[in-house]
């Protein structure tokens, strides 16, 4: 049973990437800009209204005739509650002791972008942002502390790009990313202390720290039928995080030993359209695909473990995100926007990854302060479906939950043209 519990912990470590609860399928993050948040990230690969387009389609950099810098911060306030069902550990743990509220802490997600046109055909740019993220935190004396506990891991992309305009209609773009990941995980004994007098409920039976650098690449194309209608298509490759660091736990006699774990991050593809219906209204939309099926298993190893420290099969499948939005160009100084989006669930649920299908309801605005400076505001409410989480299927321990999840997102962004 110890190896099974450890496998569950490993899953929590590996899929806990960055700030706050994940706000898209599995642990994918879309929070790249305040302007995008206000339209539920509909049309992101085609609109190119500020430098944040770097996160979605580098080809759109050719639409800029001046250098531009954008800095954004998104505040994520999730509300994820767990309600335990039935008894566990042969009746030692009641369902009420498995309840937990607000298990995904609030956080701020920053992003920075810079685009520099070289001439009428060439442009370069640099983005610093993240594509994946999740954090969950349970009370130190939580009965199911071996499954929940505390999980934190920060990742960010440093993504230089280049774009080339082939002609008036076609542009191409490409880039590479250096991805940094820094992980910290604690799992505690909880109700397992009832079975072992040497443990207290807050004993850290697993303590893992690790970090790594990884690489991926991205490409994009922009087709401008005319000034009022354009389409964007982009692709970001998958990558492998080879986390290395220190591990301690009950399987090592609580001694710290070197350990490593490989995690596959999925590829992402997006198609977007933008259509200026009349001088004051525009319609935009996106379809995004994420290759979650590459995440088939987790395996952690150490020279101090006999064989693998743990191995776990995963049940992930590819997911889709659909978004539609509108922009209202009220006046030269003001743009208002709104959007709706649907995120499909990708992961088999455990309490460290309370994934569910989500509906986005978004509103936003841009105020043009002067010819060089503008500010974007965005807010979104994410309504998650109620879900049932059956931990017995992945741990062999009789623990199941009813999960409720929603979130508020708000964002601020400044854009400056040089």
Buried (B, 14 or more C-beta within 10 A) or exposed (E): EEBBBBBBBBBBBBBBBBBBBBBBBBBBBBBBBBBBBBBBBBBBBBBBBBBBBBBBBBBBBBBBEEBBBBBBBBBBBBBBBBBBBBBBBEEEBBBEBBBBEBBBBBBEBBBBBBBBBEEEEBBBBBBBBBBBBBBBBBBBBBBBBBBBBBBBBBBBBBBBBBBBBEEEEBBBBBBBBEBBBBBBBBBBBBBBBBEEEEBEBBBBBBBBBBBBEBEBEBBBBBBBEEEEBBBBBBBBBBBEBBBBBEBBBBBBEEEBBEBBBBBBBBBBBBBBBBBBEEEEEBBBBBBBBBBBBBBEEBBBBBEBBEEBBBBBEBEBBBBEBBBBBBBEBEEEEEBBBBBBBBBBBBBBBBBBBBBBBBBBBBBBBBEBEEEEEBBBBBBBEBEBEEBEBBBEEBBBBBBBBBBBBBBBBBBBBBBBBE
